[in-house]
């Protein structure tokens, strides 16, 4: 069955770094857009970063404005894993981070990880 396992969260001081990982199974990982979302307490879930499948033309990424230059999303299709490298963390980055896999081939296929807590605090 489809499974996304998020890991790598924790408590970090402002200015610190964390790397989140999401390992997938049960579907053709390389053909899906992979994304990281986050949801802070009392707020709606928001898109943080996304990465397209790797094609002969390359790969595309996009980021929400507040994390540009600090976060980097990447994928390793051989390991069925997507990463989110987070640097220069701020208290406002505190949230539960969720991995998402999405593909539309006729019908929409949309899968979520269980989430991993990131807390940025001194």
LOLUM-19186 format. One record per residue: x, y, z of N, C-alpha, C in turn. Coordinates in steps of 0.1 Angstrom, whole numbers, m for minus. Each point is the difference from the previous one (the first is absolute). Layout:
BEGIN
[[X, Y, Z], [X, Y, Z], [X, Y, Z]],
...
END
This chain:
BEGIN
[[8, m12, 0], [m8, 12, 0], [9, 12, 0]],
[[m6, 12, m3], [7, 12, m1], [4, 5, 14]],
[[12, 4, 2], [5, 5, 13], [10, 11, m3]],
[[m1, 11, 8], [10, 11, 1], [4, 1, 14]],
[[12, m1, 3], [5, 1, 14], [9, 12, 1]],
[[m5, 10, 8], [7, 13, 2], [9, m2, 12]],
[[12, 6, 0], [9, m1, 11], [10, 12, 0]],
[[7, 2, 11], [10, 11, 1], [m4, 12, 7]],
[[m12, 1, 5], [m4, 12, 8], [7, 0, 14]],
[[m2, 11, 7], [5, 1, 13], [0, 14, 5]],
[[7, 2, 11], [2, 13, 6], [13, 6, m3]],
[[0, 12, m5], [12, 7, m5], [0, 14, 4]],
[[11, 6, 3], [1, 14, 3], [m1, 9, m12]],
[[m5, 12, 1], [m1, 9, m11], [14, 1, m7]],
[[0, 0, m13], [13, 0, m8], [5, m13, m3]],
[[m6, m11, 6], [5, m13, m2], [m5, m7, m12]],
[[3, m12, m2], [m4, m8, m12], [m5, m13, 3]],
[[m9, m5, m9], [m6, m13, 1], [m1, m6, m14]],
[[0, m13, m2], [m3, m6, m13], [m11, m10, 2]],
[[m11, 3, m6], [m11, m10, 0], [1, m9, m12]],
[[m5, m13, 3], [0, m10, m10], [m14, m6, m1]],
[[m3, m4, m12], [m13, m7, m2], [3, m12, m10]],
[[m2, m12, 6], [3, m12, m8], [m14, m6, m4]],
[[m1, m3, m13], [m12, m5, m6], [0, m14, m4]],
[[m11, m7, 0], [m1, m13, m5], [m15, m3, m5]],
[[m1, m9, m9], [m13, m4, m5], [m5, 7, m12]],
[[8, 9, m6], [m4, 7, m12], [13, 4, m8]],
[[m2, 4, m12], [12, 3, m9], [5, 14, 4]],
[[8, 1, 10], [5, 13, 6], [4, 10, m11]],
[[8, m5, m10], [7, 9, m9], [m10, 8, m9]],
[[m12, m4, m1], [m10, 6, m8], [m9, 10, 7]],
[[3, 2, 13], [m9, 9, 8], [7, 13, 3]],
[[m8, 11, 0], [5, 13, 6], [0, m3, 15]],
[[12, 4, 6], [1, m2, 15], [1, 14, 6]],
[[m7, 1, 11], [m1, 13, 7], [1, m2, 15]],
[[4, 11, 6], [m1, 2, 15], [m10, 11, 3]],
[[m9, m4, 9], [m9, 10, 6], [3, 1, 14]],
[[m6, 11, 6], [1, 1, 15], [m13, 6, 5]],
[[m2, m3, 13], [m12, 5, 7], [4, 4, 14]],
[[m1, 13, 2], [3, 5, 14], [m13, m1, 8]],
[[1, 0, 13], [m11, m1, 9], [m10, 11, m3]],
[[m12, m4, m3], [m11, 10, m2], [0, 7, m13]],
[[8, m5, m9], [1, 5, m14], [m3, m11, m10]],
[[m2, 5, m13], [m3, m10, m10], [13, m5, m6]],
[[m1, m12, m6], [12, m6, m6], [4, 8, m12]],
[[13, 2, m1], [5, 8, m11], [12, m8, m7]],
[[1, 3, m13], [10, m6, m8], [14, 7, 3]],
[[10, m8, 2], [13, 6, 3], [9, m1, m12]],
[[1, m12, m6], [8, m2, m12], [m4, m12, m8]],
[[2, 0, m13], [m4, m11, m8], [11, m3, m11]],
[[1, m12, m4], [10, m4, m11], [m7, m9, m10]],
[[2, 3, m12], [m6, m8, m11], [7, m13, m2]],
[[m6, m9, m8], [8, m12, m4], [12, 4, m8]],
[[10, m8, 0], [12, 3, m8], [m3, m5, m14]],
[[2, 8, m10], [m2, m3, m14], [13, 3, m7]],
[[0, m2, m13], [12, 3, m9], [2, 15, 0]],
[[m10, 7, 3], [2, 15, 0], [4, 5, 14]],
[[1, m9, 10], [5, 4, 13], [m11, m1, 10]],
[[1, 8, 11], [m10, 0, 11], [m2, 14, 4]],
[[m12, 2, 4], [m4, 14, 5], [m4, m1, 15]],
[[3, 11, 7], [m4, 1, 14], [m7, 14, 2]],
[[m8, 1, 10], [m5, 12, 4], [m2, 1, 15]],
[[1, 12, 5], [0, 2, 15], [m10, 12, 3]],
[[m5, m1, 12], [m8, 12, 5], [11, 11, 3]],
[[m5, 12, m1], [10, 11, 1], [7, 0, 13]],
[[m6, m3, 11], [6, 1, 13], [11, m9, 2]],
[[2, m11, m8], [11, m9, 2], [10, 0, m11]],
[[m2, 8, m10], [9, 1, m11], [14, 4, 5]],
[[10, m7, m5], [14, 3, 4], [4, m7, 13]],
[[m10, m5, 7], [3, m7, 13], [m2, m15, m1]],
[[m11, m4, m8], [m3, m14, m1], [3, m6, m14]],
[[3, m12, m1], [3, m7, m13], [m7, m13, 0]],
[[m8, m2, m10], [m6, m13, m2], [8, m8, m11]],
[[1, m13, 2], [7, m9, m9], [m6, m14, 0]],
[[3, m8, m10], [m6, m13, 0], [11, m10, m5]],
[[m1, m12, 5], [9, m11, m4], [m10, m12, m4]],
[[m2, m1, m13], [m9, m10, m5], [5, m14, 2]],
[[13, m2, 1], [5, m13, 3], [m3, m5, 14]],
[[m3, 10, 9], [m3, m3, 14], [m15, 3, 3]],
[[m7, 4, m10], [m14, 3, 2], [m2, 10, 12]],
[[9, 10, 0], [0, 9, 11], [1, 15, m5]],
[[m7, 8, 7], [0, 15, m2], [5, 6, 13]],
[[8, 10, m2], [6, 7, 12], [m4, 15, 0]],
[[1, 5, 12], [m1, 15, 2], [11, 4, 9]],
[[10, 7, m6], [10, 6, 8], [m4, 13, 5]],
[[0, 2, 13], [m5, 13, 6], [11, 7, 7]],
[[5, 11, m4], [10, 8, 6], [m5, 13, 5]],
[[8, 6, 9], [m4, 13, 6], [m15, 0, 5]],
[[m3, m10, 7], [m13, m2, 5], [m5, 12, 9]],
[[m13, 3, m1], [m6, 11, 8], [m11, m6, 9]],
[[m3, 7, 10], [m12, m5, 9], [m12, m2, m9]],
[[m2, 9, m10], [m13, m1, m8], [0, m12, m9]],
[[11, m8, m1], [1, m12, m7], [m6, m12, 8]],
[[m3, 2, 13], [m5, m10, 8], [m13, m5, m5]],
[[m2, m13, m2], [m12, m6, m6], [2, m15, m1]],
[[m10, m7, m3], [1, m14, m4], [1, 0, m15]],
[[11, m7, m5], [3, 0, m14], [m5, m13, m6]],
[[m7, 0, m11], [m5, m11, m7], [5, m2, m14]],
[[4, m12, m3], [4, m4, m14], [m13, m3, m8]],
[[0, 4, m13], [m11, m3, m9], [5, m5, m13]],
[[m7, m9, m5], [3, m6, m14], [m13, 2, m8]],
[[1, 6, m12], [m11, 3, m8], [2, m3, m15]],
[[m9, m5, m6], [1, m3, m15], [m15, 0, m6]],
[[m1, 6, m11], [m13, m1, m7], [2, m6, m14]],
[[m5, m13, 0], [0, m7, m13], [m14, m5, m2]],
[[m9, 9, m5], [m14, m3, 0], [m5, 4, 14]],
[[1, m8, 9], [m5, 3, 14], [12, 6, 8]],
[[m4, 7, 11], [10, 6, 8], [4, m11, 11]],
[[13, m2, 1], [6, m8, 11], [7, 9, 10]],
[[m3, m1, 12], [5, 10, 10], [2, m8, 13]],
[[13, 0, 4], [3, m8, 12], [8, 9, 10]],
[[m2, m3, 13], [6, 8, 11], [8, m8, 10]],
[[11, 6, 5], [7, m6, 11], [m7, 3, 13]],
[[5, m5, 11], [m6, 1, 13], [4, 13, 7]],
[[10, 7, m5], [4, 12, 5], [12, m1, 10]],
[[8, 10, 1], [11, 0, 10], [1, 15, 5]],
[[1, 0, 14], [m1, 13, 6], [14, 7, 0]],
[[0, 13, m4], [11, 8, 0], [m2, 12, 10]],
[[8, 1, 10], [m2, 11, 9], [13, 8, 1]],
[[m1, 13, m3], [11, 9, 0], [m1, 10, 12]],
[[8, m2, 10], [m1, 7, 12], [13, 1, 8]],
[[2, 10, 7], [12, 1, 8], [m3, m4, 14]],
END
